Amino acid sequence: MKPSETVELPQIDDYRSLFLNDTPLLDVRAPVEFNQGAFPFAENFPLMNDQERTDVGICYKQHGQDEAIKLGHKLVQGEVKSERVNHWQNFFTQYPHGILYCFRGGMRSKISQQWIYEHTGIVYPRVKGGYKAMRRFLIDELEASTQQIKPIILSGRTGSGKTIFLKKIKQQIDLEGLFHHRGSVFGKHVTPQPTQIDIENKLSIEMLKHLYQGQNHIVLEDESGNIGSRQIPENLFEKMKRSPVVQLDVGIEERINITFQEYIIEDLAEHQAYYGEEQGFEAWAEQLHAAIDRIQRRLGGVRHKELKALLTRAIQQHRSGNTEVHKDWINLLLTDYYDPMYDYQLSKKQDRLVFKGNNAEVLDYLVSEYQVS
């Protein structure tokens, strides 16, 4: 089917505006493509499912475009076609200012536009160049933004509440939030991390928005090159390693309480919400044991055995309602494992350390010195 010659099917190529305005995006690619990489505010209602896409692709290679289009129409017709058009109609009824795209802005998005118009009378725009052009734009912008921003690195011992602190200010990017990982051996969430492509897309958009608002100074939490199994883009990480460091200084009792809240209260609730109460408890306890086992070599045999025993006792007593006992192994973990590592890492950053203080003092410093809001 060819687009109607009497109806103009509009294309939009102002990618910057699309991302700055959080434009709702209707992704008509196959699910396998969407899962490999997509954008925030995008929903996947495909023109063809994965198998149909594969069959049409094979036909295209063997018999050419015309035969592939015929096959596509044969596979997607009748009730199947109506169902997919209804999905699209529901989307743009909810988001009348949205826009649709396929991979290259070609046949699939054109056909989708045409079917939408034929069934609803609505002329819905598509992205010129499709996903590929938008992805290229964000890659280029990520590189340009990295050169323009002036990062301030928020450091602090494990449990200092750095992520909590970041939420108090606007000029920040929560890398652990974007990466869906708390950044430590205990930091895995129940659901998997986004793809590397998804993370880069979101990161590029966040930086784009900060710069658009004239915010060059951006506070980032002190991280290693990898967060979980995903990587901070190399150029950004290299810039972070040259940026000024401010240290959040928090006492051990507060750190224990913050770690307890994250690893015990919140993480258990997350597991139980996902798996159910009993299975969630077992999965959560297993994850804690596995995390301690992964650091066995660094702990040494004696400390590992002691930490495991404290954890096992805490989990047993947790079932009886005594959660406070977790703070015993958390205390040992922080003081005997994380603190020595932090002291070593901080010793290599002393030339970049520009300020040290508690929550209020660090916030005042960032506001006065860098006009962070």
KANORBEL-V639400 format. One record per residue. N is the residue number from 1. SS is DSSP state (h for helix, s for strand, l for the rest). BURIAL is # if it has 24 or more other ideal C-beta (glycine too) atoms within 12 Angstrom, else .. Layout:
# KANORBEL-V639400
n=N ss=SS burial=BURIAL
n=N ss=SS burial=BURIAL
This chain:
# KANORBEL-V639400
n=1 ss=l burial=.
n=2 ss=l burial=.
n=3 ss=l burial=#
n=4 ss=l burial=.
n=5 ss=l burial=.
n=6 ss=l burial=.
n=7 ss=l burial=.
n=8 ss=l burial=.
n=9 ss=l burial=#
n=10 ss=l burial=.
n=11 ss=s burial=#
n=12 ss=s burial=#
n=13 ss=l burial=.
n=14 ss=l burial=.
n=15 ss=h burial=#
n=16 ss=h burial=.
n=17 ss=h burial=.
n=18 ss=h burial=#
n=19 ss=h burial=#
n=20 ss=h burial=.
n=21 ss=l burial=.
n=22 ss=l burial=.
n=23 ss=l burial=#
n=24 ss=l burial=#
n=25 ss=s burial=#
n=26 ss=s burial=#
n=27 ss=s burial=#
n=28 ss=l burial=#
n=29 ss=l burial=#
n=30 ss=l burial=#
n=31 ss=h burial=.
n=32 ss=h burial=.
n=33 ss=h burial=#
n=34 ss=h burial=#
n=35 ss=h burial=.
n=36 ss=h burial=.
n=37 ss=l burial=#
n=38 ss=l burial=#
n=39 ss=l burial=#
n=40 ss=l burial=#
n=41 ss=l burial=#
n=42 ss=s burial=#
n=43 ss=s burial=#
n=44 ss=s burial=#
n=45 ss=l burial=#
n=46 ss=l burial=#
n=47 ss=l burial=#
n=48 ss=l burial=#
n=49 ss=l burial=#
n=50 ss=h burial=.
n=51 ss=h burial=.
n=52 ss=h burial=#
n=53 ss=h burial=#
n=54 ss=h burial=.
n=55 ss=h burial=#
n=56 ss=h burial=#
n=57 ss=h burial=#
n=58 ss=h burial=.
n=59 ss=h burial=#
n=60 ss=h burial=.
n=61 ss=h burial=.
n=62 ss=h burial=.
n=63 ss=h burial=.
n=64 ss=l burial=.
n=65 ss=h burial=.
n=66 ss=h burial=.
n=67 ss=h burial=.
n=68 ss=h burial=#
n=69 ss=h burial=#
n=70 ss=h burial=.
n=71 ss=h burial=#
n=72 ss=h burial=#
n=73 ss=h burial=#
n=74 ss=h burial=.
n=75 ss=h burial=#
n=76 ss=l burial=#
n=77 ss=l burial=.
n=78 ss=h burial=.
n=79 ss=h burial=.
n=80 ss=h burial=.
n=81 ss=h burial=#
n=82 ss=h burial=.
n=83 ss=h burial=.
n=84 ss=h burial=#
n=85 ss=h burial=#
n=86 ss=h burial=.
n=87 ss=h burial=#
n=88 ss=h burial=#
n=89 ss=h burial=#
n=90 ss=h burial=.
n=91 ss=h burial=#
n=92 ss=h burial=#
n=93 ss=h burial=.
n=94 ss=h burial=.
n=95 ss=l burial=#
n=96 ss=l burial=.
n=97 ss=l burial=.
n=98 ss=l burial=#
n=99 ss=s burial=#
n=100 ss=s burial=#
n=101 ss=s burial=#
n=102 ss=l burial=#
n=103 ss=l burial=#
n=104 ss=l burial=.
n=105 ss=l burial=#
n=106 ss=l burial=#
n=107 ss=h burial=#
n=108 ss=h burial=#
n=109 ss=h burial=#
n=110 ss=h burial=#
n=111 ss=h burial=#
n=112 ss=h burial=#
n=113 ss=h burial=#
n=114 ss=h burial=#
n=115 ss=h burial=#
n=116 ss=h burial=#
n=117 ss=h burial=#
n=118 ss=h burial=.
n=119 ss=h burial=.
n=120 ss=h burial=.
n=121 ss=l burial=.
n=122 ss=l burial=#
n=123 ss=l burial=.
n=124 ss=l burial=#
n=125 ss=l burial=#
n=126 ss=s burial=#
n=127 ss=s burial=#
n=128 ss=l burial=#
n=129 ss=l burial=#
n=130 ss=h burial=#
n=131 ss=h burial=#
n=132 ss=h burial=#
n=133 ss=h burial=#
n=134 ss=h burial=#
n=135 ss=h burial=#
n=136 ss=h burial=.
n=137 ss=h burial=#
n=138 ss=h burial=#
n=139 ss=h burial=#
n=140 ss=h burial=.
n=141 ss=h burial=#
n=142 ss=h burial=#
n=143 ss=h burial=.
n=144 ss=h burial=.
n=145 ss=h burial=#
n=146 ss=h burial=#
n=147 ss=h burial=.
n=148 ss=h burial=.
n=149 ss=l burial=#
n=150 ss=s burial=#
n=151 ss=s burial=#
n=152 ss=s burial=#
n=153 ss=s burial=#
n=154 ss=s burial=#
n=155 ss=s burial=#
n=156 ss=s burial=#
n=157 ss=l burial=#
n=158 ss=l burial=#
n=159 ss=l burial=#
n=160 ss=l burial=#
n=161 ss=l burial=#
n=162 ss=h burial=#
n=163 ss=h burial=#
n=164 ss=h burial=#
n=165 ss=h burial=#
n=166 ss=h burial=#
n=167 ss=l burial=.
n=168 ss=l burial=#
n=169 ss=l burial=#
n=170 ss=l burial=.
n=171 ss=l burial=#
n=172 ss=s burial=#
n=173 ss=s burial=#
n=174 ss=l burial=#
n=175 ss=h burial=#
n=176 ss=h burial=#
n=177 ss=h burial=#
n=178 ss=h burial=#
n=179 ss=h burial=#
n=180 ss=l burial=#
n=181 ss=s burial=#
n=182 ss=l burial=#
n=183 ss=l burial=#
n=184 ss=l burial=#
n=185 ss=l burial=#
n=186 ss=l burial=#
n=187 ss=l burial=#
n=188 ss=s burial=#
n=189 ss=l burial=#
n=190 ss=l burial=.
n=191 ss=l burial=.
n=192 ss=l burial=.
n=193 ss=l burial=#
n=194 ss=l burial=#
n=195 ss=l burial=#
n=196 ss=h burial=.
n=197 ss=h burial=#
n=198 ss=h burial=#
n=199 ss=h burial=#
n=200 ss=h burial=#
n=201 ss=h burial=#
n=202 ss=h burial=#
n=203 ss=h burial=#
n=204 ss=h burial=#
n=205 ss=h burial=#
n=206 ss=h burial=#
n=207 ss=h burial=#
n=208 ss=h burial=#
n=209 ss=h burial=#
n=210 ss=h burial=#
n=211 ss=h burial=#
n=212 ss=h burial=.
n=213 ss=l burial=.
n=214 ss=l burial=.
n=215 ss=l burial=#
n=216 ss=l burial=.
n=217 ss=s burial=#
n=218 ss=s burial=#
n=219 ss=s burial=#
n=220 ss=s burial=#
n=221 ss=s burial=#
n=222 ss=l burial=#
n=223 ss=l burial=#
n=224 ss=l burial=#
n=225 ss=l burial=.
n=226 ss=s burial=.
n=227 ss=s burial=#
n=228 ss=l burial=#
n=229 ss=l burial=.
n=230 ss=s burial=#
n=231 ss=s burial=#
n=232 ss=l burial=#
n=233 ss=l burial=#
n=234 ss=h burial=.
n=235 ss=h burial=#
n=236 ss=h burial=#
n=237 ss=h burial=#
n=238 ss=h burial=.
n=239 ss=h burial=#
n=240 ss=h burial=#
n=241 ss=l burial=#
n=242 ss=l burial=.
n=243 ss=l burial=#
n=244 ss=l burial=#
n=245 ss=s burial=#
n=246 ss=s burial=#
n=247 ss=s burial=#
n=248 ss=s burial=#
n=249 ss=l burial=#
n=250 ss=l burial=#
n=251 ss=l burial=.
n=252 ss=h burial=.
n=253 ss=h burial=.
n=254 ss=h burial=.
n=255 ss=h burial=#
n=256 ss=h burial=#
n=257 ss=h burial=#
n=258 ss=h burial=#
n=259 ss=h burial=#
n=260 ss=h burial=#
n=261 ss=h burial=.
n=262 ss=h burial=#
n=263 ss=h burial=#
n=264 ss=h burial=#
n=265 ss=h burial=.
n=266 ss=h burial=.
n=267 ss=h burial=#
n=268 ss=h burial=#
n=269 ss=h burial=.
n=270 ss=h burial=#
n=271 ss=h burial=#
n=272 ss=h burial=.
n=273 ss=h burial=.
n=274 ss=h burial=.
n=275 ss=h burial=.
n=276 ss=l burial=.
n=277 ss=h burial=.
n=278 ss=h burial=.
n=279 ss=h burial=.
n=280 ss=h burial=.
n=281 ss=h burial=#
n=282 ss=h burial=.
n=283 ss=h burial=#
n=284 ss=h burial=#
n=285 ss=h burial=#
n=286 ss=h burial=.
n=287 ss=h burial=#
n=288 ss=h burial=#
n=289 ss=h burial=#
n=290 ss=h burial=.
n=291 ss=h burial=#
n=292 ss=h burial=#
n=293 ss=h burial=.
n=294 ss=h burial=.
n=295 ss=l burial=#
n=296 ss=h burial=.
n=297 ss=h burial=.
n=298 ss=h burial=.
n=299 ss=h burial=#
n=300 ss=l burial=.
n=301 ss=h burial=.
n=302 ss=h burial=.
n=303 ss=h burial=.
n=304 ss=h burial=#
n=305 ss=h burial=.
n=306 ss=h burial=.
n=307 ss=h burial=#
n=308 ss=h burial=#
n=309 ss=h burial=.
n=310 ss=h burial=#
n=311 ss=h burial=#
n=312 ss=h burial=.
n=313 ss=h burial=.
n=314 ss=h burial=#
n=315 ss=h burial=#
n=316 ss=h burial=.
n=317 ss=h burial=.
n=318 ss=h burial=#
n=319 ss=l burial=.
n=320 ss=l burial=.
n=321 ss=l burial=.
n=322 ss=l burial=.
n=323 ss=l burial=.
n=324 ss=l burial=.
n=325 ss=l burial=#
n=326 ss=h burial=#
n=327 ss=h burial=#
n=328 ss=h burial=#
n=329 ss=h burial=#
n=330 ss=h burial=#
n=331 ss=h burial=#
n=332 ss=h burial=#
n=333 ss=h burial=#
n=334 ss=h burial=#
n=335 ss=h burial=#
n=336 ss=h burial=#
n=337 ss=h burial=#
n=338 ss=h burial=#
n=339 ss=h burial=.
n=340 ss=h burial=.
n=341 ss=h burial=.
n=342 ss=h burial=#
n=343 ss=h burial=.
n=344 ss=h burial=.
n=345 ss=h burial=#
n=346 ss=h burial=#
n=347 ss=h burial=.
n=348 ss=l burial=.
n=349 ss=l burial=#
n=350 ss=h burial=.
n=351 ss=h burial=.
n=352 ss=h burial=.
n=353 ss=s burial=#
n=354 ss=s burial=.
n=355 ss=s burial=#
n=356 ss=s burial=.
n=357 ss=s burial=#
n=358 ss=l burial=.
n=359 ss=h burial=#
n=360 ss=h burial=.
n=361 ss=h burial=.
n=362 ss=h burial=#
n=363 ss=h burial=#
n=364 ss=h burial=.
n=365 ss=h burial=#
n=366 ss=h burial=#
n=367 ss=h burial=.
n=368 ss=h burial=.
n=369 ss=h burial=.
n=370 ss=h burial=#
n=371 ss=l burial=.
n=372 ss=l burial=#
n=373 ss=l burial=.
